[in-house]
């Protein structure tokens, strides 16, 4: 039998609880807000909602009006807690969140031919880079100049270490979340060692008796990209 309360709704990817006072259409529309990051709110050992910032904020806002236990919101990418400013009406809350979690800027491929003056529309950010003279000489001699060469080097490095970096980030997010939500649960220290040793079988065995929503979310953070 499922451990989730009556009214639990799973639309494939996003999972949330439909609460009184929140129209289904309103909740689904929140998923359309162009916010790349996802968040999860817990009340005690129970997961309330997972999804984009707007969706999570409105569910938490209504639940906070009749609290049974403190509600904690986590950023899924890092596993760390985050506070949303829930004052005012729904539009005010969403407007503040749009500034806190801006829409991602999509990059377009750099044209192979010559371009006119001015900064390309790639969503680029100018920052200082300090290199030795020989590095600048090499970069300047590359096709497209120093900026294009640096971007290519970064992309190649990202592809080369992508899987390792994603696994590390997932492990760190799972550890940060479990430190907050499961630090006092049995086998926490042993489970932490198994997580960092990438011993998935031992890790899942050690946390098997933890509250279901906490356990499932930890596994999702740690291993969803390697399922």
N, C-alpha and C positions, 0 to 999 in steps of 0.2 A: 504493500500500500504506500502511496506517495506520502512524503513527509510534509508536502506543501499544503497550506491552508486552502479552504474552499474559496473558489474565485481565482485561483492561480491560472494564468494564461500564458501559453508559450507559442508565440507566432513565428517559430522557426529559429531566428537568431536572437532577437531581443526577448527577455523574459521579465515580466513584471506582474504585479498584483493589481487587479482592477478594484479600486477602493470606492466606497460610496461618495458621491459628490463629484466624481471625475468621469466625464463622458468618455467612452471608448474612442470616439473620433478625435477628441482633444488630445488624448494620450498618444494615439498613432500619429497625429499631426506633429507632435513634438519630435518624433523621430526624423522628420523631414528637415528640421533646422540644420543648416550646413555646418555642423560642428564635428570635427574629425575624431576627437577624443571620446572615450566612453568611460562611464563611471558606474559604481555600484554602491547602493546604500544598504546598510544593515541596521536592524533594530534588535539589540541583543544578539542572539544566535540566528536570527531569521533574516534572510535576504528579502528586502522590500522590492527593489527594482534595479535593473541593469540597463544601461543604454546611454544615449547622448545626454549632454548636460541639461538641456531644457526639459526633457522627459523626467529625468531623475529629480530635478529641482522642484517641479510641480507636484510630483507624488510626495516628496519629503515635506514640502510646504503644507500640504493638507494633513499629513500624518502628524506633523509637529503641533498642530492645533489641538490634538487630543493625544498627547504622548503617554505611552505605557512605560517605555524604556527610552534611554537616550538613543538618538539616531546618529550613525557615523557614516560619512560618505568617503569613498576611496576612489582615487584615480587608477583605472585599471592598468595603464601603461607602467606605473611606478609602484603600485600597491600602497601608496602613502595616503594619509587622510588629507582631505581638503574641505574648506568651509565655503559654502555658497551663501551669499547675502539674499535672504528670502523675504526681506521687508517689502511692503507695498503690494500692489496688484501683480497679476501674472505677467502683464506686459512689461512692467518695471523690472521684474526679476529676470525675464528673458533678455531684456535690453542690456542689463549688467553682465549677464553670462556671455552675450555675444562679444563683449569687449574682453572678458576673461579668457574665453576659448574662441579665438577668431577663426574664421573659415580658412582652410588651407589654400595657399596660392599655388596654382598649377603651373608647372614649368612647361614651356614648349621647346622642342628641339632647336638647337642653335643652327641657323642657316649656314650652309657650306660655302656660299658665295660671299662676296664683300657686302658690307652693310654701311648705312650712312652713319653720321655722327650721332652721339647720344647713347644713353644706357639702354641695352636691350630690355624688352618687356618679359623678363624671366622671373620676376619676383626676387631679384638678387639683393643682397645686403652687403654694403661696403664696410669692411673691417680691416684693421691694420695687420699686415703679415710681415714678420721680420725674418729675412733670409740672408745668407752670406752672398757676397758678390758673385761667386761662381754659380750659385743657384739662380740668381736673377739673370745671368748671362745665358744659362741653359734655357730657362723659361722663355726669355725674349726671342730665342732662336727657333722656338716651336711654332708650328702653323697655328695661326689664330692669336698668337701672343701669350703673355703670361697668364691672363685670366682664364682663357680657354684651356690651356695646358693644366693649370691647377684644378679646374673642375673635372677634367678627364682623369687626373691622378686620384682625386678623391673618389670618384665613381668606381674606378677600378679597385681601389682599396676596399670600398664598401662591398663590392661584389665578392672579393676574395675572402673577406672575413665576416660576411653577412650572417651565415648560419651560426657561427660561434657567438657573434655579438647578440643575435636575437635570443639564443639560449641563455646567455648570461643575463640579459635584461629581464627575461621571463623568470629566471631563478630569483633574481633580486626582488622583483615585484612580489612574487609569492612569499618570499621571506619577510618583506616589510609588512604585508597583510597579515601573515600568520603571527608575527611578533605582536601586533596590536590585538588581534582577535583570539589568538590561541596560546598566548605566552604562558598562561597558567594551566593549560590542559596537559593531561598525562602524555609522556613520551615526547614533549616538545623539543628538548635538547637532542635526543636521538634522531627525531624526524628532521631537525635542522641539519644535522651532520649528513644524513642520507640525501637530503636535497642538494647540498653543495657537492656531494660526491657523485651526483647524477645517478644514484641507485634508485631508479623509479619503483621497482618492485618492493624494495624494503620501505621506501618512503610511504607509498600508498598503504602498505600493511600497517605501519606505525600510526597513521592517522585515521584508520578505518573506523574507529569507534568515536571519533570526534563528531560534534553536531553536523548533520548532513549538509546544511547550506554552507557552513564554513569549510568543511572538507571539500565539497564539490568546487567551491570557488577557488580554493588553493590549487587544486589539480588543474582547473581551467587556466589559471594564470601561469602555472609552471609548465604545462605540457600541451596546451591547445594547438600550438603551431607544429607539434610533433605527434599528433594523434594518429 
